[in-house]
Amino acid sequence: MASMARFVSKLSGTRTDPRIRKAAIELTETAAERVKTLLDRRDPRPLGVRVSLRHRGCNGMSYSLNYVDIMDEKVKHDEIVQDKGVTVFVDSRALLNVIGTQMDYIEGDVASEFVFRNPNARGTC
């Protein structure tokens, strides 16, 4: 019976396999397109971007984005997320704080920036 449920699940696109989990971070279309543009401008093209957390700011944490050029010891244990054609490396030390976060890119009249919407955040400033 369980194998039949998995077969139906594959056909319908629903998840019943407990090994399948939601990605740690999700990118909006706008964020994915901006990251692709930034990656394409670099030569050689990086493997992706790395999201980590730094202790600073009024709430104690801020997000940091860096290019990942090679698979080295620094990113060896990171969570790797593929979303909308972009590879995102989530720092293993930040993973529990980042789970469920949506990364967006906003262009305003005065500034353009990546914005992180984290449902686990207790406060922002």
N, C-alpha and C positions, 0 to 999 in steps of 0.2 A: 504494500500500500504506500509506503514512504517513497519508493522509487517512482510510482505513478504520480505522486504529488510533485516530485522534482521535475518530471517530464512535463506536466501541465504547467508548472511554474516557468520552465524555460519557454514554452510556447506563449504564455500570457505575459511574460516579462515581470512577473512578481517574484519576490525573494522569499524562499522558505528555507534555504540553506543557512544554518547558523554561522557558517564560516564567512559568509558575505557580510561585510559591514559598511556602514556609511563612511565616506571619506572624512578625514580629520578637518579639512578646510575645503570650502567651496568657493569658486570664482564666479563672479557675474560675467556676462558676455563682454561688458565694457572693460573689466579688469583683465580678462584673458586677452582681448585684442591689444590692450596697452602693453602687457607683458610681452606678447609676441613681437610687437613693434620694437620694444627696447632690446630684446634678445637679438633680433635681426640686424640691429645697428652695430653690434659688436662683432669684431673679427679676431679670432675665431668665435663662432656663435657658442655661447654658454649652453650647458646642459639644461639649465632652468634657473629658478630663483629659490632662495632659502629664506624661510620665515623663522625668525627667532624673537625672543623677548629680552628686553633690557630693563634693568631696575632703575627707573627714573620717572620723573613727572609727578604730578600731584596725586596720582592714584598708585604710584609705585611701579607701574609696568608700562612699557611702550613697545610697539612692534618695530622690528628691524628687517629690512629686505636687502639681500645681497645676491650677487650672481654666483652660480656654481659652475666653475669651469672644468673641474675634474672630480672624479670620485676618489676622495682621499679620506683619511682617518676622521676628519672633521664631520663629514656627512655620512660616514659608513653606517651609523645606527639611526639615521633620520628616517622618519616616516615619509615615503614617497607617494605623492598624490598626482595622478594624471587627471586633468580636468580641462575640457574644451581645447585640447591640443597643447596644453601647457603642463610642464613638469614642475611641481612645487615640492621642495624638500622642507619638511617641518622638523625643526631642531628637536631632538629627542628629549631634551631638558624642558622644552616648552609645550610638548605634546598635550599633557593633561589640561593645560590652561587654554589651549587653542581649539580643542575639539568642539565642533559645531559652529565655528566661526565662518562668516561669509566675508570674502575680500572683494571690494568694489573699487572702481576708479571714478572719481568725480572731477569734472571740469567746471570751474566757476569763472566769474568775471576777473577775479584777482589771483586765484591760485588753482592749481590742479594737484590732486593727491590721491593716494590709495587710502581707502577707509576700511577699517576692520570692524565688523558688527559681530560682537561676541555675546551670545546669550548667557554666558557664565560670568560676565563682568559684573562686579558689584557696584561700580561707579565709574564715571568718567569726568574729565575736566575740560 
